[in-house]
Amino acid sequence: MAAAFTELARSYSAITIINDRADVARLAGASGVHLGQDDLSAPGARRLLTEGAIIGRSTHSADQIDAARREPIDYIAIGPVFATSTKATGYTAVGLAMVARAARTGRPVVAIGGITLANARSVIAAGASSVALIGDLLSTGDPAARTRELMAAVQDAA
């Protein structure tokens, strides 16, 4: 499934990041992997993946951000920024101050968790390079239109 998705994404000049599994990312020919706190180490993923592969790391606290800063990764994800019902993360909302802290690492920051059209601008203003979301895209019954609205909001905030 990952290989088929990666091939389809490539036909649109899109990148594919596989969650948690560097081995699957390599076998699928994906652009990279996103690592959680309990996944393979970033150096281990670097050894496994092809040169130039993208590696990201999920963070949920100041200590995790500081540790990620020392890793050979390309971006830091921080969250959940706000309360979310989409996924039981086991972490409480970290807020915009933690987004700003992650941004001070100098790495691109992907903010995730509870992000909506109403708060996406504030997340970008706090220092996130991008946002990841699910629930709000489905909130209006027209995900394509909602995506366009969110893209415009994020671009306006940048």
N, C-alpha and C positions, 0 to 999 in steps of 0.2 A: 504494500500500500504506500509506504514512504517513497519507494522508487518511482511509482506511477505518479504520485503527487509532485515529486521533484521534477520529473520530466514535463509534466503539464505546466508547472510554474516557470520552468526554463523557456517554454514556448511563448511566454508572456514577458520574458526578460525579468522575471521576479526571482528573488532569492528564497531559499527554503531553509529554515532553522528547525531542527528536530529537537524536541523537548526530552531532556534527561539522558538520551542514549547516543553517545558518541559512536558506538559500533554501528548502530542503525544509520546514523548520519553518513558514515563513511561508505557503507554498503549501498546506500541509496544514491550516493553522489550528491548529497545535499550541500548547501553552502556553509553549513555549520551546525553547532549544537548549543542549546541553552541548558546550563547546569544548575540543578538545585543544590541545596546545602548538603545533601546526603549522597550526591552523585559522584562520579569519577572526578579526580582532581583535575584542575585546569592543565597542569603540565602533562598529566596522563592523556587527556583529550588531545593536546597539541601533538603528542607523539603518535597518536592513533589516526588523526585526521590529516588530510592533505595540506600542503603548504598554502597559506593564505586563507585557511578556513576561519570562519567567524566563531568566536566563543563568547558566550555571555554567562553571567552568574546572577542568580536570584539572591537578594539580600533583604533582610527584615529588621535590622538593628544597626546601631552605630558600630558595634564590634564586627559585624559581618561586612559592613561597608569598608572598614579599615583593613580587614583581611583580604577582601576582593581587590583592593587597591594594589596589593603586592603580587597579585596573580597575573599570569600572562593571558589576560582576557581582553576582549574588544569593547565590551559594554557592560554596564551594571544595571540590573533591573532592581527596582525598589518597590516594595508593597507589602500588604495592601495599603495604598495611600489613604483610601477611605473605606468604610465598612462595605462589605460585599456579601451578597447571598449566592453568587454564582459558583463559588468554590470554597469549601471549608479548608482554609489555609493553616489553621492552628495558630495564627498570629493576629494580634490586634492591629487596628489601623495605625500607620506610622505618621501620617500627616505630611503637610507641605514642608515643614522644617527638615524632615529626613530626606525629602527629595532634594532640597537645597544642599544638604550635607553630601549626598551622593554626587551631585553636580560638581562640588568642589574638588573631587578627585581628578577632574580633567578628562574623565572618560565619558562617552555618550551615556545618557541615562534613559532607560525605558521605565516609565511609571505604569503601574498596574494596580487594579483593585478599586472598585467603586467609582471609576471614572465615567463621567457622563458629559453630554453636551454642555450642561450648566456649569461644570467645574473644570473642564479640559483646559481652558485658557489659564486658570490659576495654576495648574500643574506645570504647564509650559513656562509660565512666568516665574515659577519657583526654580526652574533650571532643567527640567526634563527635556530631552531631545525629542522624545516621542512618547506616545501613550499606547497602551494595549487595553482593549476592552471587548466585552462580549455583550453583556446584558443590555446596555443602552442601544446597541445596534439593532436589537430586536424589539425595542420598546414601542415603535410606531407602526409595526407591520410592514414597513417598507425599508429594509436594510440598506438598499442602494442609495436611497434619498438621504437616510440618516448618515451614512458614511460620507456623502458629499458635504452635509452640514458640519460634521465633525472635522473633516479635512479643512474646510474653510475656517472654522474656529481656531484650529491649531495653527494654521498658516498665518492668520491674523495676529495671533499671540506671539509668534516667533520673532 
